[in-house]
Amino acid sequence: MKPAAHDGFPYALNVNRFIGAAPLSGQAFTVVGVPWDGAVTHRPGARFGPQAIRRASLMLCDAAHPLFNVSAQALLGGAGDMHLSNAAGLAVARDQIRAQAGALIARHHTVFLGGDHFITLAVLQAMHAQHGPVAMVHFDAHCDTWQDHFGEPLGHGIWTYEAIKQGLVLPQKTVHIGLRSGGRREARGYVQSQGGLIIGMDCVEVAPAYDHAELTANAAATLVWTYLFAQVAKRFG
């Protein structure tokens, strides 16, 4: 007997787009990978995070979220990965990310899959260019408020400091969740002194080489899935 084809399930489509969505065209929502980890302090590998998150999302079966009575399949388009020069310097990568992010933000509600935390500043710069200062909820173990990255002006640990300094975010509407790293008192107090709030949780980057049993990739896919469907429900539900 010929096996039945389960074409309705994302994993049966054998694609690497989030929840098996169609390629991006005119859909309202999109997910794009930012495969960059050239600013990590120690272990690289987060450039492969976007692939792992999308692959994990295919196991969400028909992608119907239990909390929201909506379907996002027709509203979501997969944008693949940004085209980045991984051999180039940080300034070049920042400009490439900012330009490509801006083009997507202008047309779609966009979710960005990293990548190391260096990419966030460029995304915020692109958002600010179109929408002005934004509120921010930051899930991480580190507050990322270094004023330089081991003497360099760019890096993955300075983006919060730069985002506030450049006026990209509203400090009084900035929430940091999950900080477990004590660090210097000046760094711990900086966000609070600017009007932010610190509470508790932990959510970090995805590096597949160190991700036992794809636990982090599955958690990340679930978080993105929940966020997307919540936004769909908010707009169209």
Sequence and secondary structure as in RCSB ss.txt:
>XXXX:A:sequence
MKPAAHDGFPYALNVNRFIGAAPLSGQAFTVVGVPWDGAVTHRPGARFGPQAIRRASLMLCDAAHPLFNVSAQAL
LGGAGDMHLSNAAGLAVARDQIRAQAGALIARHHTVFLGGDHFITLAVLQAMHAQHGPVAMVHFDAHCDTWQDHF
GEPLGHGIWTYEAIKQGLVLPQKTVHIGLRSGGRREARGYVQSQGGLIIGMDCVEVAPAYDHAELTANAAATLVW
TYLFAQVAKRFG
>XXXX:A:secstr
      TTSGGGG   SGGG EE SS SEEEEEE   TT SS   GGGHHHHHHHHHTTSTT   TT S   GGG
EEEEEE    TTS HHHHHHHHHHHHHHHHTTSEEEEEESSTTHHHHHHHHHHHHH SEEEEEE SS    SSBT
TBS  TTSHHHHHHHTT EEEEEEEEE       HHHHHHHHHTT EEE        GGG GGGHHHHHHHHHHH
HHHHHHHHHHH 
